Amino acid sequence: MKLIDGTGLVLGRLASKVAKEALKGEEISIVNSEKALIKGHKADILLQYNEIRTVGSKYNGPFFPRQPNLIVRRTIRGMLPYKKENGRNAYGRIKVYIGVPKTFEGKPTSSYDDAKAGLTAPKHLMTVEQLSRHLGWHN
């Protein structure tokens, strides 16, 4: 099992790396998922996610999550062949957590160096937690 710390990693890059490893059969747990970053202008990011949330109704899908760990998991799902059996099995091997659960405290975590945000201006970055709070998540 691979334990990945999502702090400071770009969400799309993290999701693509995790999806590839899950398809190979690796079990992956992501901690601190709320600290993953989304690149782009904040207004554009919020507009895009608000449009996604308004598709459908409260009775008929697609249902889009508000919690940060579920937003990260849904992003990873978009990079898997989810409608096929191997994609669903890979999706089941991925666990995403807010913060660090007690079962993982003290265990070494890994990260992806090529998924870090780098030298991006703070006005072009938004954490998944900020997005979740905008969508109505209360913790």
VMD Tcl script that builds the backbone (N, CA, C; Angstrom):
set m [mol new atoms 417]
animate dup $m
set s [atomselect $m all]
$s set {name element resname resid chain x y z} {
  {N N MET 1 A 0.837 -1.178 0.000}
  {CA C MET 1 A 0.000 0.000 0.000}
  {C C MET 1 A 0.883 1.243 0.000}
  {N N LYS 2 A 0.471 2.230 -0.759}
  {CA C LYS 2 A 1.227 3.464 -0.875}
  {C C LYS 2 A 0.466 4.577 -0.167}
  {N N LEU 3 A 1.161 5.344 0.666}
  {CA C LEU 3 A 0.569 6.449 1.410}
  {C C LEU 3 A 1.107 7.755 0.843}
  {N N ILE 4 A 0.215 8.598 0.331}
  {CA C ILE 4 A 0.616 9.833 -0.336}
  {C C ILE 4 A 0.071 11.020 0.439}
  {N N ASP 5 A 0.925 12.031 0.649}
  {CA C ASP 5 A 0.511 13.280 1.286}
  {C C ASP 5 A 0.138 14.271 0.190}
  {N N GLY 6 A -1.105 14.748 0.205}
  {CA C GLY 6 A -1.597 15.639 -0.841}
  {C C GLY 6 A -1.267 17.099 -0.629}
  {N N THR 7 A -0.542 17.441 0.426}
  {CA C THR 7 A -0.247 18.835 0.731}
  {C C THR 7 A 0.612 19.457 -0.360}
  {N N GLY 8 A 0.125 20.546 -0.951}
  {CA C GLY 8 A 0.888 21.302 -1.939}
  {C C GLY 8 A 0.968 20.678 -3.314}
  {N N LEU 9 A 0.216 19.615 -3.564}
  {CA C LEU 9 A 0.240 18.977 -4.878}
  {C C LEU 9 A -0.928 19.482 -5.720}
  {N N VAL 10 A -0.692 19.651 -7.017}
  {CA C VAL 10 A -1.742 20.088 -7.932}
  {C C VAL 10 A -2.714 18.930 -8.129}
  {N N LEU 11 A -3.993 19.213 -7.999}
  {CA C LEU 11 A -5.022 18.172 -7.987}
  {C C LEU 11 A -5.014 17.317 -9.248}
  {N N GLY 12 A -4.963 17.919 -10.415}
  {CA C GLY 12 A -5.008 17.156 -11.657}
  {C C GLY 12 A -3.803 16.253 -11.838}
  {N N ARG 13 A -2.637 16.764 -11.503}
  {CA C ARG 13 A -1.414 15.955 -11.627}
  {C C ARG 13 A -1.432 14.801 -10.637}
  {N N LEU 14 A -1.855 15.094 -9.410}
  {CA C LEU 14 A -1.975 14.052 -8.392}
  {C C LEU 14 A -2.954 12.976 -8.846}
  {N N ALA 15 A -4.093 13.405 -9.367}
  {CA C ALA 15 A -5.129 12.459 -9.786}
  {C C ALA 15 A -4.647 11.562 -10.917}
  {N N SER 16 A -3.927 12.124 -11.879}
  {CA C SER 16 A -3.471 11.305 -13.005}
  {C C SER 16 A -2.432 10.281 -12.561}
  {N N LYS 17 A -1.537 10.665 -11.656}
  {CA C LYS 17 A -0.522 9.727 -11.155}
  {C C LYS 17 A -1.178 8.597 -10.356}
  {N N VAL 18 A -2.117 8.962 -9.489}
  {CA C VAL 18 A -2.796 7.967 -8.662}
  {C C VAL 18 A -3.613 7.019 -9.534}
  {N N ALA 19 A -4.282 7.552 -10.551}
  {CA C ALA 19 A -5.097 6.715 -11.435}
  {C C ALA 19 A -4.231 5.686 -12.158}
  {N N LYS 20 A -3.075 6.099 -12.642}
  {CA C LYS 20 A -2.182 5.164 -13.334}
  {C C LYS 20 A -1.719 4.050 -12.406}
  {N N GLU 21 A -1.342 4.415 -11.178}
  {CA C GLU 21 A -0.860 3.403 -10.239}
  {C C GLU 21 A -1.982 2.463 -9.804}
  {N N ALA 22 A -3.186 2.994 -9.645}
  {CA C ALA 22 A -4.318 2.148 -9.251}
  {C C ALA 22 A -4.664 1.154 -10.355}
  {N N LEU 23 A -4.533 1.567 -11.606}
  {CA C LEU 23 A -4.792 0.650 -12.719}
  {C C LEU 23 A -3.765 -0.476 -12.777}
  {N N LYS 24 A -2.565 -0.213 -12.254}
  {CA C LYS 24 A -1.525 -1.246 -12.219}
  {C C LYS 24 A -1.732 -2.223 -11.064}
  {N N GLY 25 A -2.687 -1.933 -10.161}
  {CA C GLY 25 A -2.972 -2.841 -9.056}
  {C C GLY 25 A -2.499 -2.360 -7.706}
  {N N GLU 26 A -1.954 -1.169 -7.622}
  {CA C GLU 26 A -1.440 -0.617 -6.367}
  {C C GLU 26 A -2.600 -0.091 -5.514}
  {N N GLU 27 A -2.557 -0.353 -4.202}
  {CA C GLU 27 A -3.530 0.239 -3.287}
  {C C GLU 27 A -2.954 1.554 -2.792}
  {N N ILE 28 A -3.761 2.609 -2.850}
  {CA C ILE 28 A -3.268 3.951 -2.575}
  {C C ILE 28 A -4.171 4.635 -1.563}
  {N N SER 29 A -3.542 5.283 -0.574}
  {CA C SER 29 A -4.262 6.112 0.388}
  {C C SER 29 A -3.685 7.515 0.311}
  {N N ILE 30 A -4.557 8.502 0.207}
  {CA C ILE 30 A -4.134 9.900 0.140}
  {C C ILE 30 A -4.587 10.581 1.422}
  {N N VAL 31 A -3.636 11.184 2.149}
  {CA C VAL 31 A -3.957 11.937 3.357}
  {C C VAL 31 A -3.781 13.420 3.067}
  {N N ASN 32 A -4.375 14.260 3.901}
  {CA C ASN 32 A -4.351 15.717 3.719}
  {C C ASN 32 A -4.869 16.111 2.341}
  {N N SER 33 A -5.937 15.485 1.915}
  {CA C SER 33 A -6.473 15.761 0.579}
  {C C SER 33 A -7.022 17.176 0.473}
  {N N GLU 34 A -7.441 17.760 1.587}
  {CA C GLU 34 A -7.997 19.107 1.545}
  {C C GLU 34 A -6.938 20.167 1.257}
  {N N LYS 35 A -5.671 19.799 1.360}
  {CA C LYS 35 A -4.586 20.750 1.106}
  {C C LYS 35 A -4.040 20.654 -0.311}
  {N N ALA 36 A -4.658 19.844 -1.150}
  {CA C ALA 36 A -4.272 19.784 -2.565}
  {C C ALA 36 A -4.667 21.098 -3.227}
  {N N LEU 37 A -3.950 21.472 -4.266}
  {CA C LEU 37 A -4.141 22.771 -4.908}
  {C C LEU 37 A -4.804 22.627 -6.267}
  {N N ILE 38 A -5.589 23.636 -6.614}
  {CA C ILE 38 A -6.179 23.731 -7.944}
  {C C ILE 38 A -5.603 24.985 -8.576}
  {N N LYS 39 A -5.028 24.854 -9.769}
  {CA C LYS 39 A -4.421 25.991 -10.452}
  {C C LYS 39 A -5.448 26.716 -11.305}
  {N N GLY 40 A -5.322 28.028 -11.364}
  {CA C GLY 40 A -6.201 28.845 -12.184}
  {C C GLY 40 A -6.688 30.046 -11.397}
  {N N HIS 41 A -7.369 30.957 -12.080}
  {CA C HIS 41 A -7.953 32.106 -11.396}
  {C C HIS 41 A -9.084 31.616 -10.497}
  {N N LYS 42 A -9.142 32.149 -9.286}
  {CA C LYS 42 A -10.139 31.668 -8.327}
  {C C LYS 42 A -11.559 31.836 -8.850}
  {N N ALA 43 A -11.834 32.962 -9.503}
  {CA C ALA 43 A -13.187 33.199 -10.022}
  {C C ALA 43 A -13.557 32.159 -11.077}
  {N N ASP 44 A -12.607 31.805 -11.930}
  {CA C ASP 44 A -12.874 30.801 -12.965}
  {C C ASP 44 A -13.102 29.418 -12.363}
  {N N ILE 45 A -12.312 29.080 -11.348}
  {CA C ILE 45 A -12.459 27.780 -10.688}
  {C C ILE 45 A -13.835 27.676 -10.033}
  {N N LEU 46 A -14.216 28.725 -9.308}
  {CA C LEU 46 A -15.510 28.711 -8.622}
  {C C LEU 46 A -16.657 28.656 -9.617}
  {N N LEU 47 A -16.541 29.382 -10.719}
  {CA C LEU 47 A -17.586 29.370 -11.747}
  {C C LEU 47 A -17.734 27.977 -12.355}
  {N N GLN 48 A -16.602 27.347 -12.659}
  {CA C GLN 48 A -16.632 26.013 -13.260}
  {C C GLN 48 A -17.285 24.991 -12.325}
  {N N TYR 49 A -16.901 24.999 -11.043}
  {CA C TYR 49 A -17.466 24.029 -10.110}
  {C C TYR 49 A -18.928 24.326 -9.795}
  {N N ASN 50 A -19.326 25.605 -9.803}
  {CA C ASN 50 A -20.744 25.931 -9.608}
  {C C ASN 50 A -21.579 25.420 -10.771}
  {N N GLU 51 A -21.055 25.506 -11.987}
  {CA C GLU 51 A -21.766 24.988 -13.156}
  {C C GLU 51 A -21.912 23.468 -13.076}
  {N N ILE 52 A -20.872 22.795 -12.618}
  {CA C ILE 52 A -20.928 21.340 -12.478}
  {C C ILE 52 A -21.996 20.955 -11.454}
  {N N ARG 53 A -22.075 21.705 -10.345}
  {CA C ARG 53 A -23.027 21.373 -9.282}
  {C C ARG 53 A -24.472 21.586 -9.699}
  {N N THR 54 A -24.716 22.502 -10.638}
  {CA C THR 54 A -26.099 22.809 -11.004}
  {C C THR 54 A -26.658 21.880 -12.073}
  {N N VAL 55 A -25.848 20.996 -12.626}
  {CA C VAL 55 A -26.346 20.037 -13.613}
  {C C VAL 55 A -27.249 19.035 -12.900}
  {N N GLY 56 A -28.361 18.704 -13.503}
  {CA C GLY 56 A -29.281 17.747 -12.895}
  {C C GLY 56 A -30.164 18.414 -11.854}
  {N N SER 57 A -30.731 17.611 -10.971}
  {CA C SER 57 A -31.569 18.128 -9.898}
  {C C SER 57 A -31.186 17.430 -8.604}
  {N N LYS 58 A -31.887 17.781 -7.532}
  {CA C LYS 58 A -31.537 17.138 -6.266}
  {C C LYS 58 A -32.027 15.696 -6.194}
  {N N TYR 59 A -32.858 15.295 -7.141}
  {CA C TYR 59 A -33.368 13.926 -7.171}
  {C C TYR 59 A -32.670 13.059 -8.216}
  {N N ASN 60 A -32.255 13.669 -9.325}
  {CA C ASN 60 A -31.602 12.932 -10.404}
  {C C ASN 60 A -30.176 13.434 -10.558}
  {N N GLY 61 A -29.247 12.532 -10.810}
  {CA C GLY 61 A -27.838 12.887 -10.914}
  {C C GLY 61 A -27.529 13.684 -12.155}
  {N N PRO 62 A -26.292 13.983 -12.386}
  {CA C PRO 62 A -25.124 13.544 -11.620}
  {C C PRO 62 A -24.989 14.318 -10.310}
  {N N PHE 63 A -24.605 13.615 -9.275}
  {CA C PHE 63 A -24.422 14.231 -7.976}
  {C C PHE 63 A -22.944 14.545 -7.803}
  {N N PHE 64 A -22.628 15.777 -7.471}
  {CA C PHE 64 A -21.238 16.188 -7.311}
  {C C PHE 64 A -20.992 16.498 -5.841}
  {N N PRO 65 A -19.903 15.981 -5.263}
  {CA C PRO 65 A -19.668 16.111 -3.823}
  {C C PRO 65 A -19.234 17.511 -3.405}
  {N N ARG 66 A -19.383 17.779 -2.110}
  {CA C ARG 66 A -18.919 19.027 -1.510}
  {C C ARG 66 A -17.711 18.809 -0.611}
  {N N GLN 67 A -17.579 17.620 -0.043}
  {CA C GLN 67 A -16.472 17.353 0.875}
  {C C GLN 67 A -15.157 17.293 0.107}
  {N N PRO 68 A -14.067 17.817 0.696}
  {CA C PRO 68 A -12.786 17.842 -0.022}
  {C C PRO 68 A -12.274 16.460 -0.414}
  {N N ASN 69 A -12.392 15.476 0.474}
  {CA C ASN 69 A -11.893 14.145 0.132}
  {C C ASN 69 A -12.690 13.531 -1.011}
  {N N LEU 70 A -13.986 13.818 -1.069}
  {CA C LEU 70 A -14.807 13.264 -2.141}
  {C C LEU 70 A -14.594 14.001 -3.463}
  {N N ILE 71 A -14.256 15.297 -3.396}
  {CA C ILE 71 A -13.924 16.036 -4.622}
  {C C ILE 71 A -12.657 15.454 -5.240}
  {N N VAL 72 A -11.658 15.177 -4.397}
  {CA C VAL 72 A -10.410 14.587 -4.897}
  {C C VAL 72 A -10.690 13.203 -5.481}
  {N N ARG 73 A -11.498 12.416 -4.785}
  {CA C ARG 73 A -11.805 11.057 -5.264}
  {C C ARG 73 A -12.577 11.101 -6.579}
  {N N ARG 74 A -13.493 12.041 -6.715}
  {CA C ARG 74 A -14.267 12.179 -7.957}
  {C C ARG 74 A -13.360 12.622 -9.108}
  {N N THR 75 A -12.376 13.473 -8.816}
  {CA C THR 75 A -11.417 13.894 -9.838}
  {C C THR 75 A -10.604 12.704 -10.325}
  {N N ILE 76 A -10.191 11.853 -9.403}
  {CA C ILE 76 A -9.448 10.646 -9.781}
  {C C ILE 76 A -10.338 9.730 -10.615}
  {N N ARG 77 A -11.611 9.631 -10.242}
  {CA C ARG 77 A -12.542 8.782 -10.986}
  {C C ARG 77 A -12.665 9.228 -12.437}
  {N N GLY 78 A -12.566 10.528 -12.676}
  {CA C GLY 78 A -12.643 11.040 -14.040}
  {C C GLY 78 A -11.469 10.622 -14.900}
  {N N MET 79 A -10.394 10.163 -14.284}
  {CA C MET 79 A -9.208 9.752 -15.026}
  {C C MET 79 A -9.091 8.234 -15.118}
  {N N LEU 80 A -10.127 7.536 -14.711}
  {CA C LEU 80 A -10.162 6.076 -14.797}
  {C C LEU 80 A -11.239 5.645 -15.789}
  {N N PRO 81 A -11.073 4.483 -16.407}
  {CA C PRO 81 A -12.152 3.940 -17.240}
  {C C PRO 81 A -13.236 3.356 -16.332}
  {N N TYR 82 A -13.964 4.236 -15.660}
  {CA C TYR 82 A -14.847 3.859 -14.565}
  {C C TYR 82 A -15.979 2.926 -14.985}
  {N N LYS 83 A -16.396 2.986 -16.226}
  {CA C LYS 83 A -17.521 2.152 -16.654}
  {C C LYS 83 A -17.102 0.729 -17.000}
  {N N LYS 84 A -15.807 0.463 -16.957}
  {CA C LYS 84 A -15.306 -0.890 -17.199}
  {C C LYS 84 A -14.898 -1.513 -15.867}
  {N N GLU 85 A -14.804 -2.825 -15.857}
  {CA C GLU 85 A -14.531 -3.531 -14.609}
  {C C GLU 85 A -13.165 -3.177 -14.021}
  {N N ASN 86 A -12.140 -3.086 -14.868}
  {CA C ASN 86 A -10.812 -2.777 -14.326}
  {C C ASN 86 A -10.767 -1.359 -13.756}
  {N N GLY 87 A -11.528 -0.437 -14.323}
  {CA C GLY 87 A -11.592 0.919 -13.789}
  {C C GLY 87 A -12.305 0.972 -12.449}
  {N N ARG 88 A -13.388 0.222 -12.319}
  {CA C ARG 88 A -14.110 0.179 -11.041}
  {C C ARG 88 A -13.266 -0.486 -9.950}
  {N N ASN 89 A -12.536 -1.530 -10.319}
  {CA C ASN 89 A -11.655 -2.177 -9.345}
  {C C ASN 89 A -10.542 -1.232 -8.910}
  {N N ALA 90 A -9.981 -0.492 -9.855}
  {CA C ALA 90 A -8.934 0.474 -9.530}
  {C C ALA 90 A -9.484 1.567 -8.623}
  {N N TYR 91 A -10.700 2.018 -8.899}
  {CA C TYR 91 A -11.335 3.060 -8.086}
  {C C TYR 91 A -11.550 2.574 -6.653}
  {N N GLY 92 A -11.829 1.313 -6.483}
  {CA C GLY 92 A -12.008 0.740 -5.153}
  {C C GLY 92 A -10.714 0.630 -4.369}
  {N N ARG 93 A -9.583 0.645 -5.054}
  {CA C ARG 93 A -8.284 0.562 -4.386}
  {C C ARG 93 A -7.793 1.920 -3.898}
  {N N ILE 94 A -8.550 2.984 -4.158}
  {CA C ILE 94 A -8.134 4.336 -3.793}
  {C C ILE 94 A -8.931 4.798 -2.582}
  {N N LYS 95 A -8.227 5.227 -1.544}
  {CA C LYS 95 A -8.847 5.781 -0.344}
  {C C LYS 95 A -8.320 7.203 -0.161}
  {N N VAL 96 A -9.228 8.131 0.153}
  {CA C VAL 96 A -8.856 9.537 0.303}
  {C C VAL 96 A -9.369 10.016 1.658}
  {N N TYR 97 A -8.501 10.708 2.411}
  {CA C TYR 97 A -8.840 11.132 3.763}
  {C C TYR 97 A -8.624 12.628 3.942}
  {N N ILE 98 A -9.445 13.220 4.824}
  {CA C ILE 98 A -9.231 14.596 5.265}
  {C C ILE 98 A -8.297 14.516 6.460}
  {N N GLY 99 A -7.194 15.248 6.421}
  {CA C GLY 99 A -6.215 15.175 7.493}
  {C C GLY 99 A -5.496 13.837 7.473}
  {N N VAL 100 A -4.935 13.478 8.636}
  {CA C VAL 100 A -4.222 12.199 8.760}
  {C C VAL 100 A -4.956 11.349 9.796}
  {N N PRO 101 A -5.564 10.241 9.395}
  {CA C PRO 101 A -6.246 9.375 10.370}
  {C C PRO 101 A -5.256 8.769 11.371}
  {N N LYS 102 A -5.777 8.341 12.507}
  {CA C LYS 102 A -4.920 7.779 13.555}
  {C C LYS 102 A -4.185 6.534 13.087}
  {N N THR 103 A -4.771 5.799 12.152}
  {CA C THR 103 A -4.116 4.575 11.676}
  {C C THR 103 A -2.856 4.874 10.869}
  {N N PHE 104 A -2.743 6.093 10.331}
  {CA C PHE 104 A -1.586 6.442 9.507}
  {C C PHE 104 A -0.605 7.379 10.203}
  {N N GLU 105 A -0.898 7.782 11.442}
  {CA C GLU 105 A 0.003 8.696 12.144}
  {C C GLU 105 A 1.348 8.021 12.380}
  {N N GLY 106 A 2.413 8.744 12.084}
  {CA C GLY 106 A 3.757 8.227 12.286}
  {C C GLY 106 A 4.290 7.384 11.149}
  {N N LYS 107 A 3.456 7.065 10.177}
  {CA C LYS 107 A 3.920 6.280 9.035}
  {C C LYS 107 A 4.498 7.220 7.981}
  {N N PRO 108 A 5.542 6.774 7.278}
  {CA C PRO 108 A 6.150 7.641 6.258}
  {C C PRO 108 A 5.222 7.812 5.052}
  {N N THR 109 A 5.143 9.047 4.572}
  {CA C THR 109 A 4.327 9.333 3.392}
  {C C THR 109 A 5.237 9.660 2.223}
  {N N SER 110 A 4.737 9.429 1.035}
  {CA C SER 110 A 5.487 9.788 -0.159}
  {C C SER 110 A 4.750 10.904 -0.878}
  {N N SER 111 A 5.407 11.462 -1.880}
  {CA C SER 111 A 4.817 12.553 -2.644}
  {C C SER 111 A 5.323 12.459 -4.070}
  {N N TYR 112 A 4.702 13.195 -4.953}
  {CA C TYR 112 A 5.146 13.255 -6.341}
  {C C TYR 112 A 5.806 14.615 -6.563}
  {N N ASP 113 A 7.113 14.593 -6.847}
  {CA C ASP 113 A 7.821 15.857 -7.038}
  {C C ASP 113 A 7.329 16.614 -8.263}
  {N N ASP 114 A 6.940 15.897 -9.312}
  {CA C ASP 114 A 6.487 16.572 -10.521}
  {C C ASP 114 A 5.026 17.006 -10.432}
  {N N ALA 115 A 4.369 16.775 -9.295}
  {CA C ALA 115 A 2.984 17.222 -9.113}
  {C C ALA 115 A 2.893 18.451 -8.216}
  {N N LYS 116 A 4.045 18.965 -7.767}
  {CA C LYS 116 A 4.032 20.141 -6.902}
  {C C LYS 116 A 3.707 21.388 -7.707}
  {N N ALA 117 A 3.167 22.397 -7.022}
  {CA C ALA 117 A 2.689 23.609 -7.698}
  {C C ALA 117 A 3.830 24.444 -8.258}
  {N N GLY 118 A 4.979 24.416 -7.631}
  {CA C GLY 118 A 6.103 25.202 -8.129}
  {C C GLY 118 A 5.951 26.674 -7.788}
  {N N LEU 119 A 6.434 27.528 -8.680}
  {CA C LEU 119 A 6.426 28.969 -8.439}
  {C C LEU 119 A 5.203 29.617 -9.075}
  {N N THR 120 A 4.050 29.329 -8.556}
  {CA C THR 120 A 2.811 29.907 -9.059}
  {C C THR 120 A 2.349 30.979 -8.089}
  {N N ALA 121 A 1.879 32.094 -8.625}
  {CA C ALA 121 A 1.396 33.183 -7.783}
  {C C ALA 121 A 0.218 32.706 -6.935}
  {N N PRO 122 A 0.153 33.155 -5.674}
  {CA C PRO 122 A -0.944 32.705 -4.801}
  {C C PRO 122 A -2.333 33.039 -5.342}
  {N N LYS 123 A -2.457 34.080 -6.146}
  {CA C LYS 123 A -3.783 34.423 -6.668}
  {C C LYS 123 A -4.237 33.436 -7.742}
  {N N HIS 124 A -3.329 32.585 -8.213}
  {CA C HIS 124 A -3.673 31.578 -9.213}
  {C C HIS 124 A -3.778 30.179 -8.605}
  {N N LEU 125 A -3.871 30.111 -7.277}
  {CA C LEU 125 A -3.984 28.824 -6.589}
  {C C LEU 125 A -5.165 28.845 -5.628}
  {N N MET 126 A -5.778 27.707 -5.481}
  {CA C MET 126 A -6.878 27.564 -4.533}
  {C C MET 126 A -6.810 26.160 -3.962}
  {N N THR 127 A -6.997 26.025 -2.656}
  {CA C THR 127 A -6.988 24.689 -2.070}
  {C C THR 127 A -8.359 24.039 -2.264}
  {N N VAL 128 A -8.375 22.738 -2.182}
  {CA C VAL 128 A -9.634 22.002 -2.310}
  {C C VAL 128 A -10.544 22.341 -1.132}
  {N N GLU 129 A -9.958 22.632 0.019}
  {CA C GLU 129 A -10.762 23.003 1.185}
  {C C GLU 129 A -11.488 24.322 0.946}
  {N N GLN 130 A -10.808 25.308 0.355}
  {CA C GLN 130 A -11.462 26.584 0.040}
  {C C GLN 130 A -12.617 26.374 -0.932}
  {N N LEU 131 A -12.401 25.537 -1.924}
  {CA C LEU 131 A -13.459 25.231 -2.883}
  {C C LEU 131 A -14.640 24.562 -2.184}
  {N N SER 132 A -14.358 23.631 -1.297}
  {CA C SER 132 A -15.417 22.916 -0.579}
  {C C SER 132 A -16.242 23.868 0.275}
  {N N ARG 133 A -15.572 24.773 0.942}
  {CA C ARG 133 A -16.297 25.744 1.766}
  {C C ARG 133 A -17.184 26.631 0.894}
  {N N HIS 134 A -16.711 26.990 -0.286}
  {CA C HIS 134 A -17.521 27.792 -1.205}
  {C C HIS 134 A -18.754 27.009 -1.674}
  {N N LEU 135 A -18.605 25.712 -1.851}
  {CA C LEU 135 A -19.719 24.878 -2.304}
  {C C LEU 135 A -20.710 24.551 -1.185}
  {N N GLY 136 A -20.361 24.896 0.067}
  {CA C GLY 136 A -21.301 24.698 1.164}
  {C C GLY 136 A -20.907 23.640 2.169}
  {N N TRP 137 A -19.668 23.178 2.142}
  {CA C TRP 137 A -19.219 22.177 3.111}
  {C C TRP 137 A -18.879 22.871 4.426}
  {N N HIS 138 A -19.374 22.343 5.519}
  {CA C HIS 138 A -19.080 22.888 6.844}
  {C C HIS 138 A -18.446 21.795 7.668}
  {N N ASN 139 A -17.279 22.085 8.243}
  {CA C ASN 139 A -16.599 21.092 9.055}
  {C C ASN 139 A -16.536 21.569 10.481}
}
mol reanalyze $m
mol bondsrecalc $m
mol representation Tube
mol addrep $m
